[in-house]
Amino acid sequence: MRLGIIVTEFPKTTETFILRDVMQFSREGHEIRLYHMSRFRKHDEVHDFARPILGWARSFGFILDRRVLGALGRAVLRKPLTLLKIMLDLIRGFWRHPVILAKSLVILPKCLAIAEDLTAWGADHVHGEFASHPATCCWIVGRVTCLPYSVSCRAHDIFITQAMLDRKLGEAAFIRTITDYNVRFLKERVPALAHREMHVIHSSLDTDHVPALERTPDGPFHVLYVGSLEVRKGIDFLLEALHSAGDKLGTWKLSLIGAGPLEQHLRSQVAGLGLQDHVEFLGPQPHETVSRYYGLAHVVVVPSIIGPGGRTEGIPNVVIEALAHQRPVITTRVSGIPELVEDRVTGSLVEPEDAAAIAARLVEIHDDPAAAYAWARHGRQRVVEEFNLVRNVRRQLELFASHTADRAAALADRNR
């Protein structure tokens, strides 16, 4: 098949879960074109394993791009009623959300250019990797080309607002979510989807190529955090926990891998707590370096919370990766996380924003590493069974193929 993949930003270091899927689509023999809604992020890290995707990415500007202007002009001349209905539906759907409405109208011409590019290429299916702007683009492409499209629903793309989801998801060939929690959320919050079938396909990892680390590392107690530095990640609670538990952890250190708007605040918090000698800020790192740090860690902490505007996690990629490497995890009861981390079975689960609970679990893992390692072994087993990249990608490809076949049959019937 020829598959068009729509994302918001590209490249984006933290979205390895999307890059892995796209690479596996290609390994399974399919042609890929990847389209991004925002400008190309030329300064972001590109993981070595994902470098081929750079050659598959198609970049369009906004209204000043002549290809975009041409697509807009042709749509006005050839499909004025379709274009008008799209604009009216966007206004009706987002009138309570003026910022989202403005952004949706701004990307509309770009989406028309993407639709033309997909048609000229002979695309079989279009997939949006979030229910936000990528789904809006898929919906516009579907309206003007009749190409079948699908959408992956992940986390804050459905939690922050449910505006237009009845149309964007309702007109999709199929809906994929990464957690059972998301299915329940959508069916409760979007009545039009209450009886719609949704396919739970977890974000995945090629577990055959992830080493199961067989022992607790030597040296000082090493705590690892991997992810963006922003409010919804709850890193300030981890710092508070380490401040209160530090004397019970012997010689210890925290490595923070990632970047984000909260970095200066966190550096100030580290200084205020007197933790400068224990905490290192490593910034964004390539996939291979992150894997090496898993090998050095005694525990990986993912202290996610519900952030401003409902921003939160699905199942954080770092939890899946850490358990695949057979490393103990401390994380929180947020969204779909308990679908992977079962307390004291596959990891350690605490309530969000509870620094004291994180501190207690850090001490517990420090004092009884064998028990924590047993949780990690069970965690890896669950990841292998339910988060397997090849198996889950093939499930998704079967859905693409099924709906591509349905469209071909409908077109054949129409032409008889």
VOGU-3710 file (C-alpha; in Angstrom, 3 decimals, decimal comma):
1> mrlgiivtef> 0,000/0,000/0,000  0,883/3,658/-0,319  0,298/5,213/3,085  0,115/8,912/3,898  0,983/9,639/7,546  -0,012/13,007/9,057  1,735/14,360/12,175  1,778/17,727/13,912  5,538/18,342/14,164  8,514/16,695/12,475
11> pkttetfilr> 11,076/15,692/13,428  10,257/15,468/17,116  12,662/13,625/19,403  10,018/12,596/21,922  7,692/10,935/19,387  9,687/7,740/18,940  6,454/5,731/19,192  5,288/7,221/15,855  8,684/6,886/14,193  8,900/3,205/15,146
21> dvmqfsregh> 5,495/2,496/13,599  6,391/4,330/10,389  9,702/2,477/10,054  7,924/-0,841/10,574  5,283/0,051/7,956  8,174/0,408/5,525  9,858/-2,828/6,620  6,571/-4,612/5,955  6,846/-3,490/2,324  4,672/-0,371/2,144
31> eirlyhmsrf> 5,489/3,035/0,656  5,305/6,009/3,012  4,844/9,741/2,686  4,863/11,718/5,916  3,279/15,180/6,140  3,678/17,605/9,063  1,294/20,403/9,969  3,893/22,774/11,439  7,164/23,960/9,931  10,036/21,496/9,650
41> rkhdevhdfa> 11,908/21,423/12,989  15,452/21,614/11,601  17,076/21,937/15,033  15,488/18,857/16,637  17,287/15,566/17,216  16,700/12,815/14,633  17,272/9,342/16,034  19,603/7,206/13,917  17,009/4,467/13,478  14,524/6,981/12,021
51> rpilgwarsf> 16,805/8,816/9,564  15,203/7,184/6,471  11,958/9,014/7,331  13,645/12,314/6,477  13,521/11,203/2,855  9,827/10,367/3,058  8,727/13,655/4,633  6,826/16,090/2,395  6,974/19,726/3,434  4,396/22,355/2,455
61> gfildrrvlg> 4,321/25,947/3,611  1,253/27,884/4,598  -0,626/30,304/2,374  2,485/31,852/0,716  3,644/28,513/-0,730  2,743/28,585/-4,465  1,745/24,889/-4,345  -0,636/25,690/-1,510  -2,024/28,748/-3,285  -2,533/26,675/-6,423
71> algravlrkp> -4,358/23,938/-4,500  -6,594/26,526/-2,849  -7,405/28,148/-6,199  -8,239/24,818/-7,819  -10,478/23,864/-4,899  -12,342/27,175/-5,179  -12,900/26,596/-8,916  -13,601/22,856/-8,940  -15,145/22,078/-5,537  -16,534/25,332/-4,159
81> ltllkimldl> -19,450/23,717/-2,320  -17,210/21,082/-0,713  -14,777/23,777/0,391  -17,567/25,967/1,743  -19,042/23,072/3,717  -15,618/22,256/5,194  -15,212/25,851/6,333  -18,721/26,000/7,795  -18,187/22,720/9,652  -14,906/24,022/11,090
91> irgfwrhpvi> -16,634/27,202/12,264  -19,556/25,277/13,784  -17,220/22,768/15,400  -14,671/25,180/16,855  -16,559/28,431/17,446  -16,131/28,005/21,201  -12,379/27,553/20,675  -11,234/30,567/18,634  -7,528/29,713/18,750  -8,098/26,179/17,447
101> lakslvilpk> -10,523/27,549/14,852  -7,972/30,090/13,622  -5,251/27,431/13,373  -7,615/25,059/11,557  -8,482/27,708/8,981  -4,781/28,535/8,551  -3,869/24,898/7,815  -6,861/24,378/5,493  -5,019/25,470/2,306  -2,016/23,303/3,261
111> claiaedlta> -4,352/20,333/3,727  -5,740/20,913/0,223  -2,180/20,777/-1,151  -1,551/17,559/0,795  -4,764/16,127/-0,674  -3,540/16,892/-4,200  -0,124/15,368/-3,461  -1,695/12,200/-2,068  -3,998/11,879/-5,074  -1,190/12,396/-7,612
121> wgadhvhgef> 0,935/9,814/-5,767  -1,914/7,292/-5,749  -2,230/6,945/-1,984  -4,345/4,076/-0,682  -4,920/5,260/2,884  -4,237/8,292/5,094  -3,561/8,045/8,817  -3,518/10,884/11,363  -1,230/10,283/14,330  -3,222/12,507/16,692
131> ashpatccwi> -6,892/13,476/16,976  -5,959/17,178/16,889  -4,645/18,948/13,758  -3,495/15,726/12,028  -7,059/14,376/12,289  -8,407/17,697/10,990  -6,105/17,347/7,991  -7,198/13,738/7,387  -10,840/14,808/7,606  -10,281/17,586/5,036
141> vgrvtclpys> -8,382/15,182/2,756  -11,200/12,652/3,086  -13,811/15,278/2,226  -12,062/16,455/-0,969  -10,636/13,129/-2,236  -12,827/10,374/-0,692  -9,617/8,628/0,392  -10,202/6,418/3,443  -8,519/7,726/6,568  -7,999/6,663/10,164
151> vscrahdifi> -6,872/8,363/13,355  -4,776/7,380/16,383  -6,139/8,841/19,655  -3,392/9,137/22,235  -3,731/11,545/25,192  -4,205/15,314/25,394  -5,281/15,282/21,726  -8,624/13,999/23,047  -8,500/15,130/26,692  -8,169/18,910/26,229
161> tqamldrklg> -11,214/19,349/23,996  -13,630/17,031/22,243  -14,703/19,690/19,724  -15,152/18,290/16,202  -14,291/14,742/17,284  -17,796/13,635/16,317  -17,028/14,634/12,711  -13,297/13,903/12,503  -13,566/10,485/14,132  -17,129/9,817/13,017
171> eaafirtitd> -16,165/9,999/9,330  -12,957/7,976/9,763  -12,728/4,499/8,290  -11,586/3,309/11,715  -10,475/4,701/15,072  -7,353/3,459/16,822  -6,660/4,307/20,466  -3,609/3,386/22,522  -5,495/2,536/25,748  -8,784/1,118/26,979
181> ynvrflkerv> -9,034/4,286/29,073  -9,264/6,313/25,858  -12,100/4,141/24,562  -14,116/4,732/27,721  -13,293/8,454/27,655  -14,388/8,932/24,045  -17,600/6,952/24,405  -18,558/8,948/27,518  -17,566/12,409/26,240  -18,587/12,156/22,570
191> palahremhv> -22,122/10,702/22,395  -21,936/10,348/18,610  -19,149/7,763/19,108  -20,852/5,788/21,884  -21,620/2,830/19,628  -18,610/3,166/17,347  -16,067/0,328/17,292  -12,599/1,415/18,415  -9,410/-0,616/18,116  -6,977/-0,586/21,038
201> ihssldtdhv> -3,452/-0,919/19,658  -0,801/0,100/22,152  2,230/2,206/21,315  4,881/-0,401/20,685  8,511/-1,390/20,838  10,591/-3,894/18,855  11,212/-5,988/21,941  13,314/-8,537/20,032  15,978/-5,836/19,695  15,776/-4,446/23,238
211> palertpdgp> 18,210/-6,149/25,624  16,677/-7,432/28,857  19,224/-6,148/31,374  19,995/-9,072/33,618  21,200/-7,468/36,831  21,052/-4,375/38,986  23,887/-2,022/38,016  26,849/-1,400/40,290  27,688/1,974/41,767  25,682/4,729/43,473
221> fhvlyvgsle> 21,883/4,609/43,417  21,020/6,041/39,989  17,570/7,520/39,310  16,638/8,232/35,666  14,009/10,519/34,158  13,470/10,603/30,377  10,989/12,969/28,746  10,121/16,560/28,079  10,563/19,092/30,879  7,041/20,441/31,286
231> vrkgidflle> 4,388/20,713/33,961  2,371/17,606/33,067  5,442/15,427/33,637  5,447/16,148/37,389  9,242/16,407/37,669  9,064/18,883/40,544  7,442/16,150/42,683  10,340/13,820/41,872  12,806/16,486/43,030  10,856/16,979/46,259
241> alhsagdklg> 10,846/13,211/46,796  14,604/12,957/46,339  15,142/15,860/48,710  13,173/14,126/51,472  14,510/10,614/50,804  18,100/11,490/49,952  19,680/10,564/53,295  18,149/7,080/53,045  19,470/6,457/49,527  23,165/6,598/50,358
251> twklsligag> 25,184/8,068/47,501  22,739/8,817/44,711  22,246/10,833/41,545  19,429/11,812/39,198  19,885/12,069/35,437  17,287/14,144/33,574  17,196/13,488/29,827  15,062/15,905/27,833  14,330/19,577/27,307  11,348/21,835/27,656
261> pleqhlrsqv> 9,869/25,073/28,961  10,218/24,060/32,627  14,000/23,639/32,531  14,945/26,932/34,199  12,286/26,458/36,876  13,630/22,965/37,591  17,219/24,210/37,756  16,110/26,831/40,278  14,263/24,170/42,276  17,374/21,952/42,302
271> aglglqdhve> 19,421/24,860/43,608  16,794/25,785/46,198  16,722/22,215/47,524  20,508/21,998/47,593  20,630/19,094/45,116  23,160/20,559/42,657  25,724/17,840/43,374  23,203/15,079/42,724  21,235/16,192/39,643  22,467/16,407/36,042
281> flgpqphetv> 20,542/17,962/33,145  21,572/16,116/30,000  19,209/17,713/27,485  17,769/15,776/24,503  19,746/12,655/23,649  19,659/10,208/20,742  17,876/6,912/21,194  21,151/5,011/21,525  22,355/7,199/24,414  19,009/6,852/26,213
291> sryyglahvv> 19,305/3,062/25,930  22,741/3,222/27,543  21,327/5,227/30,461  18,647/2,594/31,046  21,521/0,196/31,619  22,988/2,499/34,287  19,722/3,149/36,142  18,550/1,442/39,325  15,069/2,909/38,814  13,246/4,968/36,178
301> vvpsiigpgg> 10,732/7,467/37,578  7,815/8,775/35,492  5,896/11,092/37,894  3,151/12,186/35,468  0,299/14,438/36,620  -2,769/16,077/35,086  -1,330/19,300/33,668  -2,974/22,617/32,764  -5,957/22,291/30,456  -6,134/18,525/30,990
311> rtegipnvvi> -2,769/17,797/29,388  -1,546/14,390/30,477  -0,234/11,034/29,303  -1,581/8,035/27,474  0,958/5,397/28,451  4,311/7,195/28,432  6,779/5,782/25,958  9,506/5,828/28,604  7,540/3,409/30,819  7,317/0,919/27,941
321> ealahqrpvi> 11,019/1,348/27,128  12,199/1,051/30,731  10,246/-2,135/31,354  11,399/-3,568/28,024  14,964/-3,018/29,259  13,918/-4,781/32,485  14,386/-1,771/34,707  12,154/-1,012/37,749  9,673/1,827/37,226  7,897/4,195/39,602
331> ttrvsgipel> 4,981/6,006/37,973  1,501/7,369/38,710  -2,157/6,391/38,387  -2,885/8,642/35,430  -4,939/7,820/32,341  -3,924/4,458/30,819  -0,721/3,911/32,817  -2,311/1,277/35,132  -3,038/-0,843/32,038  0,700/-1,565/31,926
341> vedrvtgslv> 1,997/-0,864/35,437  0,268/-2,971/38,071  1,448/-1,963/41,532  4,128/-4,274/42,931  3,558/-6,688/40,028  4,989/-4,960/36,944  6,183/-1,784/38,643  5,437/0,691/41,385  2,311/2,839/41,123  1,541/5,920/43,257
351> epedaaaiaa> -0,995/8,716/43,170  -0,091/11,777/41,075  1,434/14,793/42,877  2,405/12,629/45,867  6,084/13,363/46,508  6,011/11,484/49,830  4,811/8,290/48,096  7,527/8,600/45,448  10,111/9,048/48,201  8,866/5,948/50,035
361> rlveihddpa> 9,039/3,846/46,863  12,550/5,080/46,071  13,679/3,961/49,519  11,882/0,627/49,084  13,652/-0,058/45,786  17,000/1,047/47,228  16,590/-1,286/50,220  15,192/-4,292/48,317  16,524/-4,228/44,737  15,730/-7,926/44,242
371> aayawarhgr> 11,984/-7,359/44,714  12,067/-4,358/42,394  13,937/-6,381/39,790  11,231/-9,064/39,968  8,624/-6,388/39,133  10,790/-5,328/36,198  10,962/-8,897/34,870  7,172/-9,169/34,981  6,947/-5,746/33,358  9,119/-6,806/30,447
381> qrvveefnlv> 7,001/-9,920/29,982  3,863/-7,770/29,706  5,526/-5,412/27,249  6,619/-8,364/25,096  3,078/-9,760/25,106  1,040/-6,568/24,578  3,375/-3,862/23,228  5,161/-5,833/20,506  5,928/-3,585/17,524  5,714/-6,154/14,728
391> rnvrrqlelf> 2,482/-7,691/16,013  0,761/-4,362/16,644  1,871/-2,794/13,355  0,526/-5,791/11,476  -2,819/-5,354/13,224  -2,874/-1,737/12,088  -1,851/-2,664/8,529  -4,668/-5,219/8,376  -7,105/-2,434/9,221  -5,583/-0,155/6,553
401> ashtadraaa> -5,829/-2,932/3,965  -9,379/-3,859/4,899  -10,681/-0,323/4,447  -8,647/0,174/1,279  -10,299/-2,961/-0,117  -13,729/-1,674/0,937  -13,116/1,595/-0,933  -11,916/-0,257/-4,061  -15,043/-2,429/-4,007  -17,296/0,629/-3,613
411> ladrnr> -15,587/2,378/-6,525  -15,929/-0,727/-8,675  -19,636/-0,940/-7,897  -20,065/2,751/-8,718  -18,362/2,318/-12,115  -20,431/-0,667/-13,248
//
